[in-house]
Amino acid sequence: MQMSIDMSFPLWGLAIFILWTIAVVFILLTVRIRHLSAGGSVKDFGTQNDESLLWRLFRVHSNLIENLPLYLGVVLLLTVRGVSGTMVDLLIIVYIVFRLVHSVIHLAGVDPKFRLLSLVIQLGCLVTLTALALF
């Protein structure tokens, strides 16, 4: 017997998160290939330099990979427990929007305070969603 789960807001959020992560990987690969083609060194990939798009892309990619399991866990809890509703949908939208905003702020090299604010908003969403899923 085949079970079918409809695409809920949490699952759509997961799909967007995954697609954004894949897009960042493609951008990172493109920038790395261009860097190497212009005579750059592989050593530059891990050299901390906030002025470098290559470094900022590396950090965005790392941050996405670090946060994907957290969001995936929340989605799993919500889905398995059958928790849904307007509050869940709103929190998912806010989380995904600020996850994307966080990446864009980092890529643009904007003041890190805005990145921190975005991260705090995301964390608040995850904690609230986890509480909704558990209780």
One Martini backbone bead per residue (centre of mass of N, CA, C, O) as a GRO file, in nm:
protein
  135
    1MET     BB    1   0.095   0.038   0.024
    2GLN     BB    2   0.050   0.373  -0.065
    3MET     BB    3   0.170   0.674   0.064
    4SER     BB    4   0.030   1.008   0.086
    5ILE     BB    5   0.172   1.339   0.098
    6ASP     BB    6   0.103   1.642   0.117
    7MET     BB    7   0.191   1.967   0.037
    8SER     BB    8   0.311   2.148   0.271
    9PHE     BB    9   0.460   2.411   0.401
   10PRO     BB   10   0.704   2.259   0.517
   11LEU     BB   11   0.767   2.111   0.246
   12TRP     BB   12   0.801   2.362   0.072
   13GLY     BB   13   1.028   2.478   0.241
   14LEU     BB   14   1.220   2.244   0.187
   15ALA     BB   15   1.232   2.274  -0.119
   16ILE     BB   16   1.345   2.563  -0.115
   17PHE     BB   17   1.597   2.507   0.049
   18ILE     BB   18   1.720   2.303  -0.147
   19LEU     BB   19   1.721   2.480  -0.404
   20TRP     BB   20   1.899   2.704  -0.283
   21THR     BB   21   2.143   2.526  -0.222
   22ILE     BB   22   2.190   2.440  -0.514
   23ALA     BB   23   2.230   2.725  -0.628
   24VAL     BB   24   2.479   2.792  -0.455
   25VAL     BB   25   2.655   2.567  -0.566
   26PHE     BB   26   2.657   2.669  -0.859
   27ILE     BB   27   2.778   2.944  -0.798
   28LEU     BB   28   3.033   2.844  -0.658
   29LEU     BB   29   3.142   2.683  -0.898
   30THR     BB   30   3.160   2.918  -1.094
   31VAL     BB   31   3.355   3.093  -0.926
   32ARG     BB   32   3.579   2.880  -0.904
   33ILE     BB   33   3.632   2.842  -1.205
   34ARG     BB   34   3.701   3.138  -1.263
   35HIS     BB   35   3.933   3.157  -1.065
   36LEU     BB   36   4.109   2.934  -1.198
   37SER     BB   37   4.108   3.055  -1.491
   38ALA     BB   38   4.258   3.328  -1.368
   39GLY     BB   39   4.494   3.183  -1.169
   40GLY     BB   40   4.394   3.077  -0.924
   41SER     BB   41   4.379   2.928  -0.609
   42VAL     BB   42   4.273   2.677  -0.404
   43LYS     BB   43   4.357   2.819  -0.135
   44ASP     BB   44   4.137   3.052  -0.160
   45PHE     BB   45   3.878   2.896  -0.063
   46GLY     BB   46   3.986   2.908   0.266
   47THR     BB   47   4.020   3.218   0.269
   48GLN     BB   48   3.976   3.466   0.478
   49ASN     BB   49   3.750   3.710   0.304
   50ASP     BB   50   3.499   3.942   0.309
   51GLU     BB   51   3.562   4.059   0.009
   52SER     BB   52   3.509   3.772  -0.097
   53LEU     BB   53   3.291   3.593  -0.281
   54LEU     BB   54   3.404   3.314  -0.234
   55TRP     BB   55   3.388   3.322   0.076
   56ARG     BB   56   3.087   3.395   0.104
   57LEU     BB   57   2.984   3.142  -0.044
   58PHE     BB   58   3.109   2.938   0.146
   59ARG     BB   59   2.950   3.038   0.398
   60VAL     BB   60   2.666   3.001   0.289
   61HIS     BB   61   2.688   2.703   0.236
   62SER     BB   62   2.759   2.616   0.523
   63ASN     BB   63   2.504   2.736   0.655
   64LEU     BB   64   2.299   2.566   0.504
   65ILE     BB   65   2.409   2.287   0.593
   66GLU     BB   66   2.373   2.343   0.902
   67ASN     BB   67   2.044   2.413   0.882
   68LEU     BB   68   1.893   2.183   0.736
   69PRO     BB   69   1.859   1.969   0.968
   70LEU     BB   70   1.683   2.142   1.150
   71TYR     BB   71   1.449   2.179   0.955
   72LEU     BB   72   1.400   1.883   0.893
   73GLY     BB   73   1.323   1.804   1.183
   74VAL     BB   74   1.076   1.986   1.203
   75VAL     BB   75   0.924   1.867   0.964
   76LEU     BB   76   0.908   1.584   1.074
   77LEU     BB   77   0.748   1.646   1.327
   78LEU     BB   78   0.505   1.783   1.193
   79THR     BB   79   0.427   1.548   1.002
   80VAL     BB   80   0.403   1.306   1.200
   81ARG     BB   81   0.204   1.476   1.401
   82GLY     BB   82   0.004   1.665   1.229
   83VAL     BB   83   0.102   1.963   1.224
   84SER     BB   84  -0.109   2.250   1.167
   85GLY     BB   85  -0.160   2.576   1.027
   86THR     BB   86  -0.138   2.910   1.033
   87MET     BB   87   0.106   2.931   1.225
   88VAL     BB   88   0.289   2.738   1.076
   89ASP     BB   89   0.285   2.876   0.801
   90LEU     BB   90   0.398   3.149   0.896
   91LEU     BB   91   0.666   3.042   1.018
   92ILE     BB   92   0.771   2.921   0.757
   93ILE     BB   93   0.778   3.175   0.589
   94VAL     BB   94   0.965   3.336   0.773
   95TYR     BB   95   1.198   3.142   0.772
   96ILE     BB   96   1.256   3.130   0.465
   97VAL     BB   97   1.291   3.428   0.414
   98PHE     BB   98   1.532   3.459   0.629
   99ARG     BB   99   1.716   3.254   0.494
  100LEU     BB  100   1.747   3.411   0.228
  101VAL     BB  101   1.832   3.682   0.347
  102HIS     BB  102   2.086   3.583   0.482
  103SER     BB  103   2.233   3.509   0.220
  104VAL     BB  104   2.220   3.787   0.081
  105ILE     BB  105   2.368   3.946   0.295
  106HIS     BB  106   2.627   3.782   0.277
  107LEU     BB  107   2.686   3.819  -0.027
  108ALA     BB  108   2.681   4.144  -0.009
  109GLY     BB  109   2.832   4.240   0.261
  110VAL     BB  110   2.664   4.316   0.487
  111ASP     BB  111   2.598   4.394   0.782
  112PRO     BB  112   2.608   4.150   1.035
  113LYS     BB  113   2.360   4.244   1.203
  114PHE     BB  114   2.147   4.147   0.992
  115ARG     BB  115   2.221   3.851   1.007
  116LEU     BB  116   2.161   3.815   1.307
  117LEU     BB  117   1.864   3.891   1.296
  118SER     BB  118   1.785   3.668   1.102
  119LEU     BB  119   1.876   3.435   1.286
  120VAL     BB  120   1.689   3.496   1.525
  121ILE     BB  121   1.426   3.459   1.369
  122GLN     BB  122   1.474   3.168   1.286
  123LEU     BB  123   1.507   3.048   1.568
  124GLY     BB  124   1.228   3.128   1.669
  125CYS     BB  125   1.076   2.954   1.467
  126LEU     BB  126   1.198   2.677   1.542
  127VAL     BB  127   1.116   2.674   1.838
  128THR     BB  128   0.811   2.710   1.793
  129LEU     BB  129   0.771   2.464   1.605
  130THR     BB  130   0.871   2.255   1.807
  131ALA     BB  131   0.660   2.313   2.023
  132LEU     BB  132   0.414   2.252   1.844
  133ALA     BB  133   0.501   1.952   1.785
  134LEU     BB  134   0.521   1.855   2.098
  135PHE     BB  135   0.244   2.020   2.225
   0.00000   0.00000   0.00000
